[in-house]
Amino acid sequence: MLSSFLFPQKKEEITTIAFYNVENLFHPSNDYKTKDDAFTPFGKMKWTLKRYKTKIKKLGTVISKLGMNRSKYPPAIVGLVEVENTKAVKDLVNTSDLKKHQYGFVHYDSPDERGIDVALLYNKKVFEYVASETYPVFLKRDNGDRDYTRDILKVSGNLHGELVYILVNHWSSRREGTLKTEKKRITAAKTAKNIIERIKEHNANAKIIIMGDFNDDPTSKSVKEYLVAKDFHNPMESLLDSEKKGTLTYNGKWNLFDQIIFSNNFLEKKEGKWYFYYAEVFNKKWLKIYRGKLKGSPFRTYIGKWYQGGFSDHFPVYAFLKKKG
C-alpha cells in the first residue's frame, strides 16, 4: 500500500485521467444495420431495458468514484470502449452519479460489425473541448475482404487550460489466437503512430495521451515496439511487472490490456503545469466476483449467456496528474 505522504493534501492539485472497457454496453433496441441482435429483449442474451438500466447505473457509480480519494472531482477525462451508440453514452452521463458533474462526451459510429464503438467523456469544469476526428484501422481477412473494426478516436481540448490530445483505442481481440491476430493489433498500433505524427507536424511539443483496450499487454510487441517509442511513457508496464496486476482474466491468467500512456512531456515538472504522477488499476473488492473458480476476477454482466448483473469483464484504470506548485 502507498503511504499517504506520496500524495499532496490539497485535492485541487490532483486531476484524474481514466479508461474503462464497459463490456457490451448495448441499448436494447435493435439496430438493423449491425449485428446487435443478441443484445435485444428477444435475443440470445435476453437484454432487457431493466438490465440495461441496471448496468448503466452501476457503470455511472464506478466512474464517479475513480480517483476521488485524491482528486476534488471525478475524472477529467474517461475513455470508453464497447459502447453501442450515442444513446447509450448519453444515458450513462445522465445517471444520478454523473449528471451532477455535467459531463460532455464525444462519440462517433464505427464500422465494427457488432456496432460497438469508442467514446470519450470529459468533465466540463476542467476540460474544454476543441475538436475531434476518427481514423479507420484498415484490416484484411484471410480471403482479402476488409475486416471492419473500431476506429481510433482523437479528441483535442484544453485540460486546465493546457492543450492536450487524446487517442481512444480498441484493438482487435485475440479470439482467433494471439499469434494469428497479432498482425491486426500491430496495424492498429501503426495507425495510432501515424495519427501522432500528424499531430506533431502541427504541434511538435504536443502533449498526448493514448488510452485503450489494446488486447495486448504493455510488454506485447504491438504496444512496446510499435506504439510506445522513446517519446512515450507507459506506466502500466511497471504495474504488470512489479505488482502483477491485471484488468481482466482469461483461462485463469491475468492480463493488463487496458492502459493509459503519456507522451514524455507529461513527465516534465514545470511551474504551473500538470505532470504524470501515478497510475493504478481500480479493482475494489465490490467490483470482483466473490466466490467460485472465478473468485477475484471482474464481476461481469454475463458469463457466457448467463446473466450475472455485474459491472464489466474489465477493471477500469486511472492515472493521476499533479500540478507543479
N, C-alpha and C positions, 0 to 999 in steps of 0.2 A: 504493500500500500504506500502511496506517495504521502510524504509528510506535508502538513498544511503550509509550512513555510515556503514551499515551492511556488505558491500562488499569492498574488497580492490580495490585500483585504478589500480594496475598492473594486466592486463588481463592474463599474463603468470602464475599467481598464482591460477587461476581457470581452472578446466577442467570439461567437461560435460559428463554425462552418460545419455543415453536416451532409451526410448522404445516406439514403435508405432505399433498398430494394423492397418494395411493399407487397410483393408476391401476388400477382394476378388481381390487381385492383380493377376489375371489370364492373361496369354498370350493368345491371341485369337485363336491360332492354337489348334486343337483338340488333346487331349491325350487319346488314345483309352484304356488306362489302368485304367483311373479314370473317375469319374462322373463329368466331367467338361463341358458337352455338353451345358449347359445353357449359359456359358460364351464363346461362339463362335459366329461368324458373323450371323449364321442362327439359333442360339439357342434362348431360351426364352428371354434372356436379350439383344439380338442383339448387342453383344460385338464385335465391330469392331476394326481394327488396329488404326483408328483415335481416338476412345475413349480411347483405351489403352495408346496411346502416350500422350494424354492429361492428363490422370491420373498420369502416370509416371512423367511427367514434374512437375505437382503440388506437388506430394509427395517429389520430389527432392528439391523443393523450401522450403517446410516445414522443412525437415530435416536439410537443410543448415542454417536455422535460429535458431535452438534450442540452447539456451544458449549463443548466440552470443552477447547479451547485456552485458555479464560479462566475456566471455572467448575469448581468442585470436583465437581459431579455432572452427569450427563446432564440434559436439560431437565426443569424442574419441571413444565411443562405442555406437552402436544403435542396440537394439534387435528388430526384426521384426516378426510379425506373419501374417498369411493369405497371404503368397506368394506362387505361384504355383510351380515354378521351378527355376533352375539356370539361365535360360534365362531372366526371369523377374527381378531377383536380379541384374544381370549384366547390364541390360538396366537401372535400377534405378541408379546404381553408375556411369553410363556413361551419366546421364543427365547433362545439362550445369551447373547447380548449384553445382553438386557434383564432376564432373570429375576432376576439377582443384585441388581438395583436395586428389585425388588418394586413394580413399577408397578401402581396400580389403574386402573380405566377406567370410563367411562360410555358406554353405547350403548343406543339405542332403535331399533326398526324404524321406518323411514319409509314413506310410501305410494308412494314412487317406483316406477314400473312395472318398472324393471330390478332393483329390490331393493337399490340402493346407498344407503348411509346415511352419516351423520356420526358421529363419536365423539370422546372426549377421553381421553387418557392423563394420569395425574398421578403424580408421584414422591411416595410416601407419607412420605418423610423430610422433605420441605419443604412439602407441600401437604396440608391436612386437608379432606377432602370434607365439605360441609354438605348441599347439596340440588341437585336437577336437575329440568329440565322441558323439554318440547319444544313448539314452536309451529309450526303449519302455515302454509305460504305458499299462499294461495288464488289459483290462476291459472285462466284460461279459454282453451279452444281457440277457433278461429275459428267452430266450429259451436255454441258455447255450452257444450259439455261441460267438466267440470273437467279440468284438466291437472295430474296428480299429480306432485309434485316433492319434493325433500328438505325435511324440517322443519329449523327452526333450533333448535339445542341450546343451552340455557342451563344453566350449572353455576356454583354458588357454593361458595366454600371459603376457608379461611384459608391464604394464601401467606406463609410465615414468620410466622405469627400475625396477619396482616392480612387482613381480609375483602376478597375480590375477586370479581367476576362475569365470566364468560367466555361469549361467544356464538360458536358454531361454525357457519359458513355454507357452503353450496354452492349457488350461484345457477344459474339456467338457462343452458345453453350458447348459443353463437352459431351453432350448426349450421345453422339455417334462415336465417341472415343477421343481421348485427349490428344493423341498424336495425329489422328486423322483430321481433326478440326483445328489444329494449331495454326495452320496457314490462314484461316479465316480471321483469327484474332491478331495475327501479325499484320494482315491487310488493314484491319481497323486501327492498329497502332500507327501504321504508316499514314493513314488518313488523318489521324489526330495530329501527327507531326507536321503534315502539310498545312493544316489549319494554323498551327502555332507559327510556322514560318511566314504565313501570310500576315498574321498579327504583327510579327516582329518587323516585317517590311515597312509597316506604317508607324510602329512604335517599338523601337529597338530595346527599350527598357521596360517593356510591358510586364505587369505583374499578372501572372497566370495561375489559375487553379484548375487542375484536371481531376475529375472525380468520376466514379462509376463502379458498376459491377463488370469487371473485366473477364470474369470466368477463368481467370488465371491468378496465381499468387504473385506477390511482389517480386519473388525470385524467378518467376517464369520468363522464358525468352521474350515473349511478346511485350511484357512490361519492362523488364530490366534492360534488355538490349535494344528494343525498338522505340520505346516511349520515354523512359527516364534516362536521359543522357546527362552529361556533366552539368547542364544548366538547370536541372530539376532535382528536387529532394523528395524522396518517398519515405515518410516517417512510418508507414505501415510495415516496412521490411523489418525494422527493429522489433516491432510488436510480434511479428511472426517468428523471428529468430530467438529473441531473448526471453519472451514471455509465453511463447507457444499459444498465442491467442488466435481465434478464428471468428468468422462471421456466419459460417454455415457448416453443416456436416454432410458427408456422403459416404455411405458404407462404413460408418464409424470413424471416419477420418475428418479432421478439421481442415478447412481451407479459409484463406483470407482474401476472397475475391473482391470485396468491397473496400475501396481505397480512396484516399484524398491526397493528391500530390501537388506540391508547391514549387513554383519557379524559385531559383536560388535567391532572388532579391527579396523574398519574404523572410530570409534568414538574417538580413541586414538590420541591425538595431540602430535606427536613426531617430533623432529627436522628433517627437510628434507623429511618428509613423507606426503602423501596425506590422508586427512581425510574427512569424510562426513560433509557437511556444510549446505545444504539446498535442498529441493525438491519442485517441483511445477508441476501443470498441464498447458500445453501450450494451452490456449484457447483464442487466439486472436480473435478479432471481425470478421476478414475476414475469419476465419475458421468456422463461425457459420451461420446457417440459419437465415435470417434477417427479416422474416415475417411469418405470419400464425400460426397455432396451434403448430408448432414445433420450433417457434422462440427461438433462443438462444442455440439450440442443435447443434451437429456437422453437418456441411454441407457435406452430404454424396454423394456417387457416384450414388446410386439408393435409391428410396423409393418404396419398393415392386418391381415391374418390370419396374417402370418408371424411366428413366434416368434423373438425376439431374446435372451431371457434376461436382460434388463436390470432396472433398478430401477423406474422410473416415467417417464412422459412429462412430469413436472413436477420442478423442483428444489424442495427444501424451503426455507423461510425461517425465520429466527430473530431474536430480539431479546434484548439483554442488559438486565437491571435491575441497578442498582448501589445498594448500601446507603450511606446518608449516615452517615459516622462521627462 
